[in-house]
């Protein structure tokens, strides 16, 4: 590539603009863009426009192992962006190799959830970060120590000093990380393109799967722009999942551990289904290894139905259309 090529490329008109000019010269109205579908689910928004320097600082911190007390773990250790923003293990390994109490949810689109963690114990990304940094199982750190560690790094001192009047503080570390996480939206899934009017992008079977998803009532809980993440629900509405599974743990109690309310026993935040095809294993306990298994569990314990293999297959096909893009590539 020659030195002149980039400037030549910058002068090229966008294809849409060229097309509109051609239609104007021909004196013919351009074809109408496809109208968005009137569906209960909506496509993901584009990532918000945030201060790029603050986002970049958050990205550095997200990949910074010094957030953990022994410098062994970063946020990216468990939230692997190349693996759908989650982990391939049923229980991620925290500091000193300790297994997490619940399965790691995806960080993609977490900013759109109404609360954070399976038990919904906090309602902001900043509070989620605070919990993870200080968790004795996860990063095992404390804020005075972490602030000292980051202050020992000239690069961090400069970056925080340019962006925050009070430089490196716990609140500012949380803010920078949360800023980066707000940009982790996986728009552009085939299903989103379908919702935007490109009805040919899904196969007939995938459309049938979406219809089954609605007909069986899955959409009653997996709703909203994040196809979940906006309500709580009991795990085992129609049958006792935990008795059948066996080996109960405290983590199975869900929101009951937070509220002490008997009605919250075995209640969890409904997970988002976006990118679900690339974020196995499933559920808070990581017990379902495949999408097929997860769908069958939902049929039995949430709907009280025996799954029809054909319906399971079609719903899985629909769920596979929910995989979005990151940095221009499918997850």
N, C-alpha and C positions, 0 to 999 in steps of 0.2 A: 504494500500500500504506500503510495507516495504522500508527501507532506500536503499536497494540494487536495487530496481526496476528501478528508474530513470536512473542509469548508464547502466543497462541492455538495457533499451529502447534506449539509445543513441547509443549503439553498433549495433543496428539492421540496416541492409542495407535498403535503400529506395526500395520500391516495383519495381520501374522502373529498378534499377540496378540489383536486383535479377532476374527480367525477362530477361534482356539482357544476364546475365551470363548463365541462363538456355538455351537460344537460342544458345549461343556460344558452350556450351557443346554438344548440339544436332547436331551441325553443320548445322543449318538451319538459314537463314536470318530472323530477326524479322519482323513482319508485319509493313508496312509503316504507319507512323502517318498520320492522315487525313490532307489533304492540305487545307490551308485557302481559303475561297471563294473569287472570284474576284468580289467584290461588291463595289458600291460607298460609302457605309458606312463602317467604320472600328471599330474594338473593342477598348475599352478604354485601355490605357497603364496601367501598374502597377504603384503604387505610387512611386515617386522619392525617392532615398536614400538620406536623409538629416540628419544633426546632430541630433541624438535622444534627446539630452538634450535641444536643441533649440525647437524642436517639442514639447517636454513635457512642456516647459515653455509656448509655445503658447497655448497648450491645457488648462493649468491652467488659462491663461488670457481669453481664450474663454469662460470659465465658471465663470469668476470673475465679480460679480455684482458691485464691486467698480469702474468698468469702467464707470458706469453711475453716474451722479452728486449726486443723492440721494441714491445710493447703492441699487437700486431696480431691475436693469436689467443687464443681461450679454448678450453676443452674442447668447448664447444657449437659451435665453428666447424666441427668435423669430426663430432662426435656430435650430430647435429641431432634433437632429440626429436620435432619435427614431421615428420621423415622417417624414422621408425622407429629413431632413435638412431644412424644411420650417416650415410653421405654418398652423394651421387648420382654421384660421380666414381670411376673405377677406382682412382686414386691421389689422395688428398687433398693439398692444398697446405699445406705447413708454412711456417716462417719464411722470409722472402725469396722466397716463391713456390716453394720446393723441393718437388717431388713426393715423396710418401711411397713407401717401397719396396714396400709391400703395401697391399691394399685395407683400408679402415677397417671393423672389425667393429662391430656394434651394441653400445651401452652398456647397452641394456635386457637385464636378466637376466644381465649379466656376472658379478654376484656369485655366481651359481650354477655358474660354470665351475670346473673343477678346477685349471686354470692359465690364465694370461693371455697374450695375444699369439698369433699364428698359430704361432709356433715354441715356445710354452709356456715361455718363458725365466724367468718369475716365477710365483709361486703365490699372490700376494695382490694386492688392489686397491691397497694402499699402494705396493707395489713397482712396479706398473704405472704409477702416477702419477709416481713418482720417475723412472722411465725416460723418460716422455714429456716431463716438464719439462726434463730435462737433455739430451734428444736434440738434436744439432746440426741435424737435419733438421726436427724437429717444433717445439718451443718454444724451443730454443736458449738456455735460461736456466741458472742455477746457484742453489743454495739460499741461499748468503749474500746474493746480490743480491736474490732474491725476498723473503726475510725482511725485508731493509731496505725494500724497496718497500712491503710490506704494513704495516710499522711506521710508515711515513710517513702512513698513512691513519688518522685518529682513529677512524673507525667500526670498522675491523678491529681496532685496538688494544683498543677496548672489548669487542667481541664475543669475541675470543680470551681477554682477561683474565677475562671472566665464566665462561668454559667450561673453561679450562686453567690450572692453577697456574703453569706456566712460559710462559704467553701464546703469542706467535707463534714457533713453531719449525718446522723442516721436517717433523718427525714429526707435529706437530699439524695442519699444513696437509693432510698426507696423510690423517690420521685424519678430519678434517671432510669432505674430498672423498669418501673411501670410505664414510662414513656416509650421505651423500646418495645415492651410487651404489647402496648396498644397498637403497634404497627404490624403485629404478627396476625394478620387477617388473611385467610386462605381463600380469597375470592377466585372466581373464574372456573368453578366446577362445572361439569357438563350439566348438572341439574340446574345450577344458577343460569346458565346460558339458555336452558329450556324455559325457565321462568321468565327470562327476558324476551322471549318470543321466538327463539330458534327451536321450533317444535320438531325439526327433523334430526336434531342431534342425539335424541334418545331412540333406542330401538323400541319395537312394539312391546317386547317382553319387559323392558325397563319401565315403560309407561304402565303396563299392567301391574308391575310391582308397586309403583307409586299409588295406583288405585287401590290395591290390596292394603297398603299401608294406611290409607285413609279409611277404607271400609271396615277394617278390623279395630279401628280406634287407636292405633299407635300414635296418631297425630294429636290425641287428647293430651298427652304428656310431652311428646317430642314435637314442640311447637315453637313458634317465633322465628326470628331471623337466624338463630343459632340451632334450630331444630332440637331444642332441649336447653338445659341450663337456666331456665327461668321459673322453676317451681320445685317443690319437694314432693316426694311420693314414697309410699311404703313399698319396700321390696318384699313381695309375697302377698299381694292383695287377695288372690284367690286360693292360694295354697301356701303351705309353710315351707318356704325355700330353705330356711336354716336348719330345720329338723331333718329334712331330706338330705341336705348336703352333709350335715354332721360337723363335728369339731368346731363348735361356736367360739368366737373370740369377742373381746370387748369392742373391737372395731365394727362388728356386725350390728351393734346397737345404734349406730348412726347418730342422728340428732338427739337421741335420748341422752347421750353423754354430755351434750351442751345444755339442754333445757331441763332434764330430769322429768319431763312430762311423759307419762306413760303412752300418750298418743303418738309420741315421736320415736317410739321403739322401732328399730329397723327401718327408719325413714331416712332417705338420702336425697341429695340434689339430683334431679334427673340429668343425666349426662347429655351433652351435645352429641349429635350423630354425625356432625361434619367430620370428614376424613376418617370415619369409623373403619373403613376397609383397610386402613394402613396403621391402625393403632391397637391391634391385638396385643395382649389378652384383654378380656372385657369384664366389666362389673368392678365394684369396689374391692373384691377379693381376687380379681384376676382369674376366676375359675373357668371361664369360657375361652377356649383357645381359638375358636373359629367363629366367624359371623353366623354360620349355620347353627352352631350350638347356642349362641346368644339369642338368636331369633326364637329357637325352640323353647328356651327357658322363659322368654317373655310371653310366649303363647301360653305356657302351662301355668306360670306363677302370677302373671299380671292380668291375663285375659281369661284364665280358667278353661282353655280350649286345648284339644289335641291338635298339634300342628299338622296340616296337610303338606306333604313333601313338596308338592307343586307350588303351594303358596309360599313356603319357606324359600324355595329357589327363586321365585319371582321377587320377593321382598329383598333378598340378598342382592339380586341384580340391581334393584333400585338403590340400595344403600351404597353400592359401588360407584354410583354416579355422583356421590356427595364429596368425592375427593377433590379438593381444591388445588390451587397453585401457590407456589412461593418463589419469588424472584424469577417469574416467567416460566417455571417448570412445574409439572404436576408433582404433588407430594408422593 
